[in-house]
Amino acid sequence: MEIPHSFADPGLLALALTHSSTAKSRDNERMEFLGDAVLDLIVAEQLFRDQPDLDEGELTERKAWVVSRRSLARAARRMQLGRQARIGRGLDRETLSRSVLANLYEAVLGAVYLDAGLAAARAFALETLATELARANSRENRRPTASPKQLLQEWCQKEHHTLPRYELLETRGEAHAKAFLMRVHVGRRAFPPAWGRSRKDAESWAAREALLELDLEA
């Protein structure tokens, strides 16, 4: 599958495919940041339109699956972004991680957005993630049997013979509308925090953040 967009400014694509490992003065990290935000909007809007009967929680779960490192890495492989990318000596082109491939996908999407606007970015995302969106919309796509917390706990026990520890960092809001910020620790390592509407929900999102960093996201 080729990249389904003809760039008016090919330099944008070249920059999107320049990984930070090249140590060049300009790389794709800013474009990746932009692409991540654009992708969230596109997928959220599409699921909102496709699934009028689903509540916020289920829509959030399905969006998280569509934009997961695994899903984006699959899309990147279909477009052979790894073979086209400019990478540094520390990376092996044949064994690029999900995280690197997913970042390439987001950067290219950001480049499409800059090159031709939101409509072009939407067309790009809906075509390149058509398989993932179809699965998210099908009855076959159920929540994983193992939750993010369970997956992280299993990994911790297998790799470190310990359990993850959850830390409450902040609480906001009134009693009827509280929000909780949690962070998970594995040994001495702390992972990015995440918000949730309950402590349990925040712990689940914090576990998902850890899985993303560990490249274990389902």
Stockholm file with secondary structure:
# STOCKHOLM 1.0

chainA/1-218         MEIPHSFADPGLLALALTHSSTAKSRDNERMEFLGDAVLDLIVAEQLFRDQPDLDEGELTERKAWVVSRRSLARAARRMQLGRQARIGRGLDRETLSRSVLANLYEAVLGAVYLDAGLAAARAFALETLATELARANSRENRRPTASPKQLLQEWCQKEHHTLPRYELLETRGEAHAKAFLMRVHVGRRAFPPAWGRSRKDAESWAAREALLELDLEA
#=GR chainA/1-218 SS CCCSCCCSSHHHHHHHTBCGGGCCSSCSHHHHHHHHHHHHHHHHHHHHHHCTTCCHHHHHHHHHHHTSHHHHHHHHHHTTHHHHCBCCTTSCGGGCCHHHHHHHHHHHHHHHHHHHCHHHHHHHHHHHTHHHHHHHHSTTCCCCSSCHHHHHHHHHHHHHSSCCEEEEEEEESCGGGCEEEEEEEETTEECCCEEESSHHHHHHHHHHHHHHHTTCCC
#=GC SS_cons         CCCSCCCSSHHHHHHHTBCGGGCCSSCSHHHHHHHHHHHHHHHHHHHHHHCTTCCHHHHHHHHHHHTSHHHHHHHHHHTTHHHHCBCCTTSCGGGCCHHHHHHHHHHHHHHHHHHHCHHHHHHHHHHHTHHHHHHHHSTTCCCCSSCHHHHHHHHHHHHHSSCCEEEEEEEESCGGGCEEEEEEEETTEECCCEEESSHHHHHHHHHHHHHHHTTCCC
//
